[in-house]
């Protein structure tokens, strides 16, 4: 499978956006490169089915966004389990990418060791509850 | 098969029940020789994912909460799992198999049952009364609180006063404050979650730093788990823990348990004779082992009356930025406004509303529908760091048709394969629908732009209860009030299987309190 075809699939699944902190495309986030390195293994069946649905790899690459989406949806309906496995694969790489985490307003570092800071508890909020009578039986 | 030297007590399972039992019995009766068999191993905290860049995907693989998911996604998981056929259950069982059991990956939200939960038949005409009261169990709740360390606030009007000391509560964050304002505006009860999570450094364990992914283990040890809390005591008292040992069959002779056959870490079969046998393998594992050992002949309550807590979610989307996946995931605030039974509703008993924190970005992305394309990006932008989830947890009443059963095939661990047959009852469904309406009402009150309802969360089967229930009637129960099996009096159960009813709260501290009480009951008999 050509790198252009894989890139076209990945960017159909993960197109990114154009907001103030734009989400990159799947290819820009490194997902296509990972899929290429995986070559010839788990997801070949579903990738080949997308090529067929798009009338060949080159035709899929040349198609506009609506055409690509239609081909992908066809395969999603045809082989849902294999398609879900492909989605799971690309989502994992995409949402671990630093560029994606930062674009979503999160941080690239894992939860530890820094942890997070939360505002301290304001117990004044509880005043109406504390005034309540016993509720238990 | 080697026959080992006899011991006084053999315990199967080093999860919360087995760990608490071993620690307490070894304190109360230090002369006893106690051996504990655990199918899994100690968890290596340095291998927990929270320090790693791939921490998010670990939650879908080796550190997933479902044993079936772990088995299919990553056979290298440190949990010693067995497959469970859950195809006949809309709720999927979740657990951890290893030293500490499911406290390794629990949320550590630790509400107690209410006093009324022990008397549902007497008060409300449903379920069965427990063979003792809340106040009989209360000293053991306090003991467990002291062992684990509880963060929380005294004075909740939904409970009798609690006597054990508390650390300051966890921060409830922006989402907790928003929900609290909603509950206040409606005049409803709420309270900061009680959590077995340190908010100050305590007994060698650090304070929580709000890192978030508690369900994949707490590498800094701020979250209490049975391996950290109970095993140091048990081992100091001389209890022998044998890990990677899978119990195969309880040996019974003349109506008495005489020992346990198990497969050790080398694969060799051993026989451990014992005067008492204690089983604490959770609501599925205990039933599986005892059914495989033909306890009770298969006609009674063993394996039946399986209870989960059916769970639904209402998720509100807000303009303002909230916390996202910061802070302990399951311990924020709760409301027991609708916990107690009230005549005139279209259901019996009640529910807990629990405000939970967001999941990691990848987990939220993976459950979107559709999960790909521009619309998935839009949905994720709308909810990530901008959503507030309210979990509706329903009381599940005991029904004999809901059960754990064996299949006619043998699993890799040498025991029969196991399946669960479970249906959400009409009553539970009505509770969930009522709770979803109330949750949505609260979310709309504080300005939710949109509310998504999840009518039943499949991946919520943490609470495995009722399959070896306590009671006086052997046709409707498996054990007596001391956890002793009616059919085999020196066989003791010490886990969530014992619950005659489930309440509508997380059962962890009740499991621990029960195990401590049962240990005391046994100690009184052997020590006097």
Interface residues (C-beta under 8 A of the other chain):
Chain A: X12 X13 X14 X15 X16 X17 X19 X23 X69 X72 X87 X88 X90 X91 X92 X94 X95 X96 X100 X101 X104 X105 X106 X110 X111 X112 X113 X114 X115 X116 X117 X118 X119 X120 X121 X122 X123 X125 X126 X128 X129 X130 X132 X133 X134 X135 X136 X137
Chain B: X49 X50 X51 X52 X53 X54 X55 X56 X57 X60 X114 X115 X116 X123 X153 X155 X157 X158 X159 X160 X168 X169 X170 X171 X172 X173 X174 X176 X177 X180 X181 X183 X184 X187 X189 X190 X191 X192 X208 X209 X210 X211 X212 X213 X219 X220 X321 X323 X324 X326 X327 X336 X339 X340 X361 X362 X365 X366 X371 X372 X373 X374 X377 X378 X380 X381 X384 X385
